Amino acid sequence: MLLRAEDLPREAVDAFGVSVMMAVSEKRATWRHWNLTAEAARQTMSYRFASASDREAVVGLIVDAAERTSLRLTPPELASSPVEFQRDDGTSVFRPKHSVVFTSTELLDAESRLLERAVLLTASRVALRAAASSRLPGGGRLADDQLAALSCVAGSGRVIDVLVGPAGAGKTTAMNALRRAWEAAHGAGSVVGLAPSAAAATVLATDLGIATENLAKWWQTHIDQGSSFRAGQLVIIDEASLAGTLPLDRVTALAVDAGAKVLLVGDYAQLQSVDAGGAFSLLVHDRADAPELVDVHRLVHEWEKTASLGLRKGHPESIDLYATHDRLRDGSTEAMADAAYVAWRADIRSGKSTVLISDSNEAVAALNVRARTELILEGRVDALHEVALHDGTRAAVGDTVITRRNDRRLYASRSWVRNGDRWSVIGVHRNGAVEVRRWGRRWGSTVLLPASYVAEHVELGYAVTSHRAQGITTDTAHVVVAPSMPRENLYVAMTRGREANTAYIAVDRPDVAHVGPRPGDAADVTARSILFGILQHVGAELSAHETLAAEQDAWGSVAQLAAEYETLAAAAQHDRWVAAVRASGLSHKQTLNVINSDAFGPLTAELRRAEAHFVDEVALLPRVVVARGFEDAQDIAAVLRARVAAVVSRYTGAGRTRRSPRHVAGLIPRALGPMDTAMHQALVERADLIESRAADVLDHALLVGEPWTRALGAAPRGLAAAAWRQNGCAVAAYRDRYGITGAKPLGAAPESTAQRLDAALARAALEAAQRLAKKGHTFDALLPAVAAGLPSAGIRL
């Protein structure tokens, strides 16, 4: 029977909606419309519909039902939008369609239970005196940071505890010391291990010598056989940032009932779970004293240890460290892939262990093929007897490969074949089977991979993605960096090499479709600006609690509200600026070219900036038109914008009048002049929100003592206090607009023209606040002129 959309009753649609929402919530902590759409399409795939439109209609109905069942985390729109900025359904175009983030009541409740258990102090406590004085198996002793973190864990009494360990910080050493201390107090077998994947469970079992299983398998055994924990046990869950929220909720509930302690070990700044995750990060950030290993033992150079921790936390200052030590290269995508490959080949020839890393699957495949071709030409790979791999590449004796599927039936020494393992090919059989040895081993650790496994689950391993790189340690690493890379991926990639990690930064986006420049392409993009953007791009899935806070923060930020304000201002004043251009003295053809130019928007923004500084913009435009000709100008609008900007910049700060510039939060030029009532209302609402947000950012920074606030000086009393605060708000607004989080009040040097203009305003406000702070109780009557940023200027040409 062929179904039509109207054949499906409301009850069936609602049931499908619940089913879809539950399925998605097993895989994600939060979701959007498109996640639900994909799952709805999957669940209705077996049904036959009368037409494609009927299928689409049913999927749409189910998605609507799933959204109603879900819990909305995105806040409603904070300000009104004029009709021309609304869609047909009444929603604002300032919110991307289907951008609402959802979660489920079940997930939110599970996170709440984890938070509640994390403050329970009923677990066993163990002294670490013996561990502090005894030597480790390698002959050394625990480092100070390891001992401090373990003492906190062992003596806290917390039912759920955490141990944060950045890449290469010695988590294994620390856990071994804790295991010995715990077993000394509670007996052999009192420490057990769990991990989110079979591969991680095997590593934990090998490193600690304890019984370990992956979370899913352990839970199934619990259901089938009733196995659980016992009082006094320590349950170590390694790679906890990869563990799903619901599995952690279930396991910790059993631990609480049994009187056991659960220790979550991981790094929230590394790659995250594909399941519903974010719980580890939530638990870490919910407490101020989370135990953390801070000495990166893997890396040889002290400066690189510091720099890697800066990458991990998104500190822009870390970029300077890498640049100072010549670890950054920049150029086109093609040039950077080539440079990374050449450096990798040089390391191979010098006998170093090394790896190529890229987030692009296509780049990884191309680099693998290139590497293998050269190795064949050099005689390092025997291409006479090859096997075909699933991605079209081939492998032979001498090749490095990666296995892509867990298989407990295939053992190499004491551990079985796991997804992500690297191997050296040592034999190729006629039937397609391949004999491999674990990568980096000279003897033993071999296994014969069946032909069927090789054909479907083996890939070349010279170049890998950052996801595959996690867990690898080499002498050097060469990382091809693209602007779309999340911070976690960059951090993982740049901590694989003991001796050196080098980034090759693509400053272009390949025009494979040959469509020319796109609206989002920045002409002044640099390696630094790309790395700064990556550090702001957190790719890890947040918990539902953290997402709720992040959504409120993002949609109420100065960055968002200022972008909306600028867009509305351009529309509100468009006709006015068109009239000004027509009256400027340009020819008819030149006028049309200016109005239709992509630079017309930036020109009108510059005119608005001039007006905010009390410049007579009506007189200004004709004067810059006649100042010089346009004989060699390719874009007259761009030339006019530059001339207007030069005039305004020349006179702002001159102090010719005491009138404060008409800025929103001391930063954004106000939209003035006649305009539509609805447009005016929308602008006023956003201006109020921007100034309120700037005040909130400043108040929070002062309350928690953020380092950048020290540059403002101490808040004066009396009449100067209001002016000092107003200037502080301008600096706070600048930081919030450009995502500045470091200790420097204005962050790194701006690289775009727009930011340079805002930076000048913020710097003037900062200096004004400093002068006010130095005056203390006195108040100069002239100071109100600088209280909102730059002093005003009456401009004459």
BELTA-V298287 format. One record per helix or strand. SS is the DSSP state (~ for helix, > for strand). FROM is the first residue (numbers start at 1). TO is the last residue. If there is no record, write none. Layout:
((SS,FROM,TO) (SS,FROM,TO))
This chain:
((>,3,3) (~,5,7) (~,10,25) (>,31,31) (~,33,43) (>,49,49) (~,52,69) (>,71,72) (~,83,85) (>,86,86) (>,92,92) (>,102,103) (~,105,117) (~,129,133) (~,144,156) (>,160,165) (~,171,186) (>,191,195) (~,198,208) (>,212,214) (~,215,225) (>,234,238) (~,240,242) (~,245,258) (>,261,266) (~,279,285) (>,292,293) (~,302,313) (~,317,324) (>,328,331) (~,333,349) (>,354,358) (~,361,377) (>,382,388) (>,394,397) (>,400,403) (>,407,412) (>,415,417) (>,422,428) (>,434,438) (>,446,449) (~,451,457) (>,458,460) (>,463,464) (~,466,469) (>,474,481) (~,487,493) (>,497,506) (~,527,536) (~,544,555) (~,558,572) (~,574,582) (~,588,595) (~,600,612) (~,617,627) (~,636,651) (>,660,660) (>,663,664) (>,668,669) (~,677,704) (~,707,712) (~,720,737) (~,753,775) (~,783,786) (>,791,791))
